[in-house]
Amino acid sequence: MIGKPLRRVEDLPLLLGTGRFAADISLPGQAHLRVVRSPVPHGMLRGVDGRKALSMPGVIGVWSAADLDLGPIGFRMVAFPGMLPYRQPVLAAERVRYVGEPVAIVLADDPYRAEDAADLVELDIESLPPVLDQLQEPAQFDDQNDTEALLHEDGYGDVGAAFAAAPHVVELTVTVGRHTGVPLECRGALADYRPGAGTLDFYGAAKVPHQNRLLLAGLLGLPPQLVVLREAHVGGGFGVRGEVYPEDVLVCWASRLLGRPVKWIEDRNEHLLAANHSRDQVHRIRAAVLADGYITAIDDEFWLDQGAYVRTHAAAVPTLTASMLPGPYQIPAYRVRGHVRLTNKTPAGTYRAPGRYEGTFARERLIDAVASSLGKPAMEIRLSNFISPDQMPYARPMSALGTDLEYDSGDYALLVGKAQARFGLAELEHGLAARRALGEAVGMGCAFFVEKSGLGPYEAVRISVDQSGHIDIITGAGSMGQGFETVITQICAQELGVRPETIRVLHGQTDQIEHAMGAFASRLTVMAGSATLIAAQALREKALAAAARMLEASPRDLELSDGAVRVAGDPDTGISLAQISEALRPDQAARWGLEPSLTADGWHTTDHMCYPYGLHIAVVRVDAGTGQVIAERLLVAYDVGRAVNPMLVEGQIVGGAAQGLGGALLEEFRYDDAGHPQCTTFMDYLLPTRAEMPPVDVLITEDAPSPRNPLGVKGAGEGGTTAMGAAIAAAIDAALGVPLGVKELPVHPEAALRLAKAARRESTSEPGGA
Amino acid sequence: MDLETITEYRPAPGAAWQPGDAWLGGGTWLFSEPQPGLRRLLDLRGFGWAPLTESRGGLEIAATCTIAELARWRPGGPAAVAWATVPLLRQCCDALLASFKVQNMATVGGNICLALPAGAMTSLAAALDGVTTLWSPGGGVREVPVIGFVTGPGTTVLRPGELLRSVTLPDASLRGRTAFRQASLSRLGRSAALVIGRTDGPGLVITVTAATPRPVQFRFAARPSPDEATAALDRAGLDRAGLDGAGLDGAGLDGGHLTWHDDVHGAPAWRAAMTRRFVAEVAAELRE
């Protein structure tokens, strides 16, 4: 079962149209919340007047910050004390800091009335000049703090000495623009506070329900046990969906205030204004290089436009950029300085391959620059700097997401070789050269990367078999459409020897299991998958122990297959898991010295992440007349350690590649000079569609299983995205014949035209040129 | 619902226009964002206008004709046999960034009156020398060429209470050959530059939209070479700053009062470069 392309078990309700997303959930008597948002990027909030809104029929009330007794929203990971002043308030009190910031809420008996009434709430805001550039010297944030929320410094080795001794120093400045994940389903929340019981049910949770329960309970002053978060179907996450945002707190607060359920459903305009943005980094990076291309040191300084506040991820993105930037290369000395600067834009957070898409772009552009400087092929530079298999596990004296940075396994050169053979890269390049000779601007670019996955510290699973033989797997981890239920089903089905159809995966309900971390950081297959295996093994042992009593046989003589326990070599003796479950009633289980019920828990804990890796290859054509970049092919080779379901791994990679392409060529949140967002609909925020997305060839290898979990798996959630920007940039360079031409993402047509013109100028100015 | 200020909806026929009224066509834009100044919606569908009317004089497109109806339309009358420009209608309908749902509701008149630089119906009607028929509240009627109807992004010559009744594409224009070029940042994105060339007897008419705040047209008595066509563009006074700033091909511009449009769908320099390229291309294509 493991390793098979089992079709997704979670799709039936979606295909039947019976899926239940946040907006599909309603409760009797619910009120509807609408957020009044700041129309200006920066200003002093002098007043909120809701009188006109209150006069509308159906309006229950209007509340602003003065009515709330809530603190700012806390961090859930990678928090530095110095970032605390930059947390986002639930509602802006004295100052608004970005267009879209929640300033007030309107509650009505109907969502349309709530929206209409919100339009009538008058805000008195005295505008202030906005800060829009993270390269600008820090400005005043409040009385005590400037807009540099964090200067993160890290590294190892003697960087100064390496540069002093290096015969070559290569440096460049690169930029990755501001874009983010845009799930098909926008956010939504329904809170139901029961005054008598003092309980709060929250529907519409995603990604990290257990962590969010603690955050929400803390903000509201409720015991966590009385707060239940419930995940429904989730239409995509990508790191953006599922964090605690102001709106999540507001529905809970309002429900408690009114003693009735309160619902909020985000529209697309709000999503693009209010949900986390991401990326937006400028890197100044340099390498100390020996004559043979060996890189002795990297020195990087980067500036992250964090937007107006530091949200739940705290320093996750900049620290991931910093720690993962050296990637697959040895790099004996490394220094990084990351400036997290606040501006008057929508706050930023994580988005698929957070920090690594940016850092990989900077590093792989640097590798290309080194190659160009030395006149060597870029792949040769990569191969000569790779960490070798015999150096594994490879530790850098740094940490990533609170864990020691130690690569668990990998053979990077082997993957390159396999990709070259599978994709026929030499023939492909030969063909492209022939096309270039005929005048086409076509080229191929490569970028290598190491990903991180399987973040701990724990995940738990409970498996139970009922008296019909039906199996429930309960986990607190979340499903956001990635195929999680299928993967868990496959692992359990293999270990218990049962049909997948008998298994149901229940997830994301905080009242069903006490502890869980959630769905982020490409961790579920590693963490919840391993926990499932461990739980299934425990359940198997229990079933054999009980069956041994029933069959009066030794457990050593029994085997479990096809959902039944048999005496080895005697197929007629089988008793089903259903029969065993029925037999394990409390009284009988006690007589047998077993715990009642055919149930087992499994925990997987770890202090380390595991590190998959991959090679991205892009083939592009640049229309020399229009500057438009057409991606003709994308090729991804990825070592995942062990693929539980290769079809799902491929799906993850293809989807991730589309998002990587989007960030490279199309997607960008732009602001005008006054700080007003220009991309607040899908008309203006350009997502790649089928028209822009070429076929993606995927090579999945399993050459470096992780020694850090019983399955040997590594995560696949982000590996389609990480290096795609760098690969496309290199391909554009190759197409235009401009080494290191692309230094900014996304690559707009006018930039490509400018490069093409530079290339023409270069060629005509050479000796012998026209 | 964003139109919380609306207090009355009624068919347009017989309704005396007053401040706070809006003529309602398909509503695809009107209903899409707040309209705080509006009080009444006057539905033009009440007139029951035929969407498309062929005659010897040309093709009259009612303001209420939907984009889908125009895209589906094929000429049927005897004069229509000679109307070589019909494929252009479909090209312009496809250039309008819209789902089929929007195309089934959005109207030709609405698109023109919205006066977006990238308004594809403006591009079409301007390129074919369309003439608008405008009805004033007092019962008056006047005609304005489409090329002059749009005066800038979101602005037109419409006076308070005036409504666009129809656009007539003259028979002579419909007989010309056309060449169509369009560029956008993404395949289904809003147009950043849209250039239509049309033969006009021995001459040529080139119409530029999307790249400029309002339609710009060049008329040539004889078919120009590509160089002659771009020289005319340069002489027209389009601001050369954008071209020079980007180091693109902008030599020969005179400087003047018109600028290249600037929004998230394309930088001015790129729009300028695309326009020059397309102008040359349509001139070359139609010179044969």
Chai-1 contact restraints between the chains, C-beta under 6 A:
chainA,res_idxA,chainB,res_idxB,connection_type,confidence,min_distance_angstrom,max_distance_angstrom,comment,restraint_id
A,Y112,B,M1,contact,1.0,0.0,6.0,A-B,restraint_1
A,D116,B,E4,contact,1.0,0.0,6.0,A-B,restraint_2
A,G625,B,R277,contact,1.0,0.0,6.0,A-B,restraint_3
A,T626,B,A183,contact,1.0,0.0,6.0,A-B,restraint_4
A,L666,B,S186,contact,1.0,0.0,6.0,A-B,restraint_5
A,R670,B,V264,contact,1.0,0.0,6.0,A-B,restraint_6
A,Q678,B,V264,contact,1.0,0.0,6.0,A-B,restraint_7
A,C679,B,V264,contact,1.0,0.0,6.0,A-B,restraint_8
A,D684,B,V264,contact,1.0,0.0,6.0,A-B,restraint_9
A,L686,B,L185,contact,1.0,0.0,6.0,A-B,restraint_10
A,L686,B,S186,contact,1.0,0.0,6.0,A-B,restraint_11
A,L686,B,G189,contact,1.0,0.0,6.0,A-B,restraint_12
A,T689,B,L188,contact,1.0,0.0,6.0,A-B,restraint_13
A,A691,B,R187,contact,1.0,0.0,6.0,A-B,restraint_14
A,P749,B,W270,contact,1.0,0.0,6.0,A-B,restraint_15
A,E750,B,A246,contact,1.0,0.0,6.0,A-B,restraint_16
A,E750,B,A267,contact,1.0,0.0,6.0,A-B,restraint_17
A,E750,B,A269,contact,1.0,0.0,6.0,A-B,restraint_18
A,E750,B,W270,contact,1.0,0.0,6.0,A-B,restraint_19
A,R754,B,G247,contact,1.0,0.0,6.0,A-B,restraint_20
